[in-house]
Amino acid sequence: MGKKIGSEKIAREDGYLYFVGKDGYVWRVPMKHNKRGSKKRVGTSKIAKEKGYLYYVGDDGFVYQAKMKNA
């Protein structure tokens, strides 16, 4: 269970993995079975990342923050 921190909704497509990169922007990369895709930055808002937290894009398209147990 995470806390919603992003205000921008990301439109998700099948065959891609979405993550928050080191630069704070949301990126998408093709999954192994998606041969035609390419890596691309999809978010325009930057997320200020904190140490000890995991950042992910939820099913609804918003960015969430969750505290890691052993960090």
Contacts in CASP RR format, 6 or more apart in sequence:
PFRMAT RR
TARGET T0000
AUTHOR 0000-0000-0000
METHOD contacts of the structure
MODEL  1
MGKKIGSEKIAREDGYLYFVGKDGYVWRVPMKHNKRGSKKRVGTSKIAKE
KGYLYYVGDDGFVYQAKMKNA
1 66 0 8 1.000
2 64 0 8 1.000
2 65 0 8 1.000
2 66 0 8 1.000
3 64 0 8 1.000
3 65 0 8 1.000
3 66 0 8 1.000
4 62 0 8 1.000
4 63 0 8 1.000
4 64 0 8 1.000
5 47 0 8 1.000
5 55 0 8 1.000
5 63 0 8 1.000
5 64 0 8 1.000
5 65 0 8 1.000
6 45 0 8 1.000
6 47 0 8 1.000
6 62 0 8 1.000
6 63 0 8 1.000
6 64 0 8 1.000
7 45 0 8 1.000
7 62 0 8 1.000
8 26 0 8 1.000
8 43 0 8 1.000
8 44 0 8 1.000
8 45 0 8 1.000
8 62 0 8 1.000
8 63 0 8 1.000
9 60 0 8 1.000
9 61 0 8 1.000
9 62 0 8 1.000
10 18 0 8 1.000
10 26 0 8 1.000
10 42 0 8 1.000
10 43 0 8 1.000
10 57 0 8 1.000
10 61 0 8 1.000
10 62 0 8 1.000
10 63 0 8 1.000
11 42 0 8 1.000
11 61 0 8 1.000
12 18 0 8 1.000
12 57 0 8 1.000
12 61 0 8 1.000
13 28 0 8 1.000
15 30 0 8 1.000
15 31 0 8 1.000
15 33 0 8 1.000
15 34 0 8 1.000
16 28 0 8 1.000
16 29 0 8 1.000
16 30 0 8 1.000
16 31 0 8 1.000
16 34 0 8 1.000
16 37 0 8 1.000
17 28 0 8 1.000
17 29 0 8 1.000
17 30 0 8 1.000
17 31 0 8 1.000
18 26 0 8 1.000
18 27 0 8 1.000
18 28 0 8 1.000
18 42 0 8 1.000
18 57 0 8 1.000
18 61 0 8 1.000
19 26 0 8 1.000
19 27 0 8 1.000
19 29 0 8 1.000
19 55 0 8 1.000
19 56 0 8 1.000
19 57 0 8 1.000
20 26 0 8 1.000
20 27 0 8 1.000
20 47 0 8 1.000
20 49 0 8 1.000
20 55 0 8 1.000
20 56 0 8 1.000
20 57 0 8 1.000
20 63 0 8 1.000
21 27 0 8 1.000
23 46 0 8 1.000
24 46 0 8 1.000
24 47 0 8 1.000
24 48 0 8 1.000
24 49 0 8 1.000
25 41 0 8 1.000
25 43 0 8 1.000
25 44 0 8 1.000
25 45 0 8 1.000
25 46 0 8 1.000
25 47 0 8 1.000
26 41 0 8 1.000
26 42 0 8 1.000
26 43 0 8 1.000
26 47 0 8 1.000
26 57 0 8 1.000
26 63 0 8 1.000
27 39 0 8 1.000
27 40 0 8 1.000
27 41 0 8 1.000
27 42 0 8 1.000
28 39 0 8 1.000
28 40 0 8 1.000
28 42 0 8 1.000
29 39 0 8 1.000
30 36 0 8 1.000
30 37 0 8 1.000
30 38 0 8 1.000
30 39 0 8 1.000
47 55 0 8 1.000
47 63 0 8 1.000
49 55 0 8 1.000
50 65 0 8 1.000
51 71 0 8 1.000
52 67 0 8 1.000
52 68 0 8 1.000
52 71 0 8 1.000
53 65 0 8 1.000
53 66 0 8 1.000
53 67 0 8 1.000
53 68 0 8 1.000
53 71 0 8 1.000
54 65 0 8 1.000
54 66 0 8 1.000
54 67 0 8 1.000
54 68 0 8 1.000
55 63 0 8 1.000
55 64 0 8 1.000
55 65 0 8 1.000
55 66 0 8 1.000
56 63 0 8 1.000
56 64 0 8 1.000
56 66 0 8 1.000
57 63 0 8 1.000
57 64 0 8 1.000
58 64 0 8 1.000
END
